[in-house]
Amino acid sequence: MRLPMRRTARRRLRVAGLTAGLTAASALAVAVVGNSAGAATAGAAPAIRPTFTGPPPTPHVVEGTYTWRNVNSRSCLGDDPNAPYVAWQYDCHADAGDGHTVEHSEDYQWHTVNVGDNEFELINMKTKQCLSIYRSAVEENMPIRLDDCQGFGSQVFTAVLQPGRPSSYHLVNLNSLKCVAVDRGLTDNGALMLQRTCSTDPAQAWSPFVLTVG
């Protein structure tokens, strides 16, 4: 069922409770990773991670225009320019086919609008449509797509900072209380977006790279 733009205090409390739970789970994950790292053999080669051009990820989400990059795949959230309404990921450095790389293409840029209480609509700069949960569903693995912005709770997200992953966030839907995730944690170009129960899975973690503020 679609929710109107006005949201209740009870739902805000549920989001606050989910935020506290994610913080606790992330802190536990950090402790486990730290212990594992301490037990690693000396001389082990450090992991090599891709680097990005442009500004560093922002430490706080404020109203502005961003690219959102998945922590697991290092790819950008965007719309499929050849398939209306489809939200997918693509290599941030690839040719977008419009004279720009993906990270500089409007298909992969999102105007992040604060609609109150640090709850955001993510509006695609190319289509002017909102990131949305398909049919306002609350079930696991439902598709995330683009749709006309109407202020429903299925189009509103809270950015929950992940301790241990600086400048990385869960994007928690206000209606379903589930997280934006890459399907099956895939790293391929064209992998689709689903909503999943929020966890410490890096396929649910997103880093916002600010383009403009306000």
Secondary structure, 3 states (H helix, E strand, C coil): CCCCCCCCHHHHHHHHHHHHHHHHHHHHHHHHHHHHHHHCCCCCCCCCCCCCCCCCCCCCCCCEEEEEEECCCCEEEEECCCCCCEEEEEECCCECCCCCEHHHCHHHCEEEEEEECCEEEEEECCCCCEEEEHHHCCCCCCEEEEECCCCCHHHCEEEEECCCCCCCEEEEECCCCCEEEEHHHCCCCCCEEEEECCCCCHHHCEEEEEEEEC
